[in-house]
Amino acid sequence: MRRLLALVCSVPLVLGLTACGESAKKVPMPDGVSLLSDQSRLHRKDREIYVRIQNTSDKNIHVESFTLTSERMSTVEWAGDEDIAAGTEADLEYDMPKGRCGTGFTPTVRLTYRIGDSGPRISSVRADDRYGNISLALDRDCAENALKEAAKLTVGDPTVTGVGRESVLNLPVTMTPTGKRDDVRFGGFGSTVLFNQAEGSPADVDIPLTNEPVELNMLVTPARCDGHALADDKVGRLFDVNVLGDGIGEGASFYLPLTTPQRVAFFDFYRSHCGLD
């Protein structure tokens, strides 16, 4: 996949005008050109997402800008200078604004572009979240915001009990209710490609966050002992914090915030448990 640079417009485009002030013609999206929204697996930890423009037509397209609107996040303005040759595609990247609670992600993209040597054109089309990755990212925002309203999350220092293949990593987590919401509940921690929730870990629970602080111990063991998986890992320490509550989508979660020392401790535990030192 070709990686392209997205720029946020410093000056919003005026309706019907291109960035250089030339009048643009509103037309339907040409045959053979389609859009979708997605997020790369490599960017699960950050907020970079993209609009992919697929050009299966026999003409070259030059993209100047787009405006993306959605009920689930603020309007995005993108400006650039992208040539998309016939039979190719390009990803126009941008940083996702903070998301709102809701269902799915079906944005409308108002694209300003040229075909060959033609004058500027404007077409409005949906760029559906075909694989559901952005909807999941927006759900994470929703879940994180809801839990922040309901409780203060504190993550302690990880410790290890046992030796070798019998060892288990314990991560203490405290959720102290704020009293601002009484509908939000903790639904458990999730496993990752590197670590499984161990026996005794709160992986599937329904705990209210309304009274006293909730003291939790996340217990994990390696999902498998594979040095290559450890070396190539990008998402193995992204543990889901499942959140339940009014207006929160089913299965909504966000990633447990870990400091650099905490993240390093998980890798050290993996190597020690698996005898990879």
DAZI-V484912 format. One record per pair of residues at least 24 apart in sequence whose ideal C-beta (glycine too) atoms are under 8 Angstrom apart, sorted by sequence separation. I is the first residue (numbers start at 1). GAP is how many residues later the second one is. If there is no record, write none. Layout:
<<I,GAP> <I,GAP>>
This chain:
<<32,24> <33,24> <60,24> <73,24> <74,24> <105,24> <151,24> <152,24> <185,24> <196,24> <32,25> <60,25> <73,25> <104,25> <151,25> <184,25> <195,25> <196,25> <31,26> <32,26> <60,26> <66,26> <68,26> <73,26> <151,26> <152,26> <169,26> <182,26> <195,26> <196,26> <237,26> <30,27> <51,27> <59,27> <63,27> <72,27> <73,27> <150,27> <151,27> <189,27> <195,27> <196,27> <33,28> <58,28> <72,28> <147,28> <150,28> <181,28> <182,28> <186,28> <194,28> <195,28> <30,29> <53,29> <55,29> <57,29> <58,29> <63,29> <71,29> <105,29> <149,29> <189,29> <191,29> <194,29> <237,29> <55,30> <72,30> <105,30> <150,30> <168,30> <186,30> <193,30> <236,30> <237,30> <53,31> <55,31> <56,31> <71,31> <104,31> <149,31> <150,31> <179,31> <192,31> <55,32> <103,32> <149,32> <150,32> <177,32> <191,32> <55,33> <72,33> <105,33> <150,33> <151,33> <177,33> <55,34> <150,34> <175,34> <177,34> <54,35> <70,35> <146,35> <149,35> <177,35> <194,35> <53,36> <70,36> <102,36> <177,36> <193,36> <194,36> <52,37> <53,37> <70,37> <147,37> <176,37> <177,37> <230,37> <52,38> <69,38> <70,38> <96,38> <99,38> <100,38> <146,38> <175,38> <176,38> <206,38> <218,38> <1,39> <52,39> <53,39> <68,39> <69,39> <99,39> <147,39> <174,39> <175,39> <194,39> <51,40> <52,40> <68,40> <99,40> <102,40> <174,40> <193,40> <230,40> <50,41> <51,41> <68,41> <69,41> <96,41> <99,41> <100,41> <101,41> <174,41> <175,41> <195,41> <230,41> <50,42> <67,42> <68,42> <96,42> <99,42> <100,42> <174,42> <193,42> <194,42> <195,42> <50,43> <51,43> <66,43> <67,43> <98,43> <99,43> <172,43> <173,43> <192,43> <193,43> <194,43> <6,44> <49,44> <50,44> <66,44> <101,44> <172,44> <173,44> <192,44> <195,44> <19,45> <48,45> <49,45> <66,45> <101,45> <172,45> <173,45> <192,45> <18,46> <19,46> <48,46> <49,46> <65,46> <66,46> <171,46> <172,46> <192,46> <220,46> <230,46> <18,47> <48,47> <49,47> <65,47> <98,47> <170,47> <171,47> <192,47> <227,47> <47,48> <48,48> <63,48> <64,48> <170,48> <171,48> <191,48> <222,48> <225,48> <226,48> <47,49> <63,49> <64,49> <170,49> <171,49> <190,49> <225,49> <227,49> <63,50> <64,50> <169,50> <189,50> <190,50> <225,50> <62,51> <168,51> <169,51> <189,51> <190,51> <222,51> <225,51> <13,52> <61,52> <62,52> <168,52> <169,52> <189,52> <190,52> <221,52> <222,52> <61,53> <62,53> <168,53> <189,53> <13,54> <61,54> <167,54> <188,54> <60,55> <186,55> <187,55> <9,56> <59,56> <60,56> <64,56> <186,56> <187,56> <39,57> <59,57> <186,57> <187,57> <51,58> <53,58> <151,58> <185,58> <186,58> <68,59> <150,59> <184,59> <185,59> <19,60> <184,60> <185,60> <184,61> <147,62> <183,62> <151,63> <183,63> <190,63> <13,64> <181,64> <184,64> <12,65> <73,65> <13,66> <72,66> <187,66> <189,67> <8,68> <9,68> <37,68> <8,69> <9,69> <8,70> <9,70> <37,70> <7,71> <8,71> <195,71> <6,72> <7,72> <194,72> <7,73> <6,74> <35,74> <5,75> <52,75> <195,75> <4,76> <35,76> <51,76> <194,76> <4,78> <29,82> <173,83> <49,84> <30,85> <49,85> <4,86> <6,86> <8,86> <2,87> <4,87> <6,87> <8,87> <2,88> <3,88> <4,88> <5,88> <6,88> <24,88> <49,88> <153,88> <2,89> <4,89> <1,90> <3,90> <35,90> <37,90> <47,90> <34,91> <35,91> <36,91> <37,91> <38,91> <171,91> <35,92> <36,92> <37,92> <38,92> <19,93> <30,93> <36,93> <37,93> <38,93> <18,94> <25,94> <27,94> <29,94> <36,94> <39,94> <147,94> <24,95> <25,95> <26,95> <27,95> <28,95> <38,95> <39,95> <150,95> <23,96> <24,96> <25,96> <26,96> <27,96> <29,96> <38,96> <147,96> <169,96> <22,97> <23,97> <24,97> <25,97> <26,97> <37,97> <146,97> <169,97> <22,98> <24,98> <39,98> <143,98> <13,99> <143,99> <144,99> <146,99> <143,100> <169,100> <146,101> <155,101> <18,102> <146,102> <155,102> <167,102> <155,103> <153,104> <155,104> <158,104> <142,105> <143,105> <157,105> <167,105> <16,106> <142,106> <167,106> <142,107> <147,107> <155,107> <158,107> <157,108> <158,108> <164,108> <165,108> <143,109> <160,109> <164,109> <165,109> <139,110> <142,110> <143,110> <144,110> <143,111> <158,111> <164,111> <139,112> <140,112> <160,112> <139,113> <140,113> <141,113> <139,114> <140,114> <140,115> <101,146> <103,146> <101,147> <102,147> <101,148> <45,189> <44,190> <45,190> <44,191> <42,192> <41,193> <45,193> <41,194> <44,194> <45,210>>
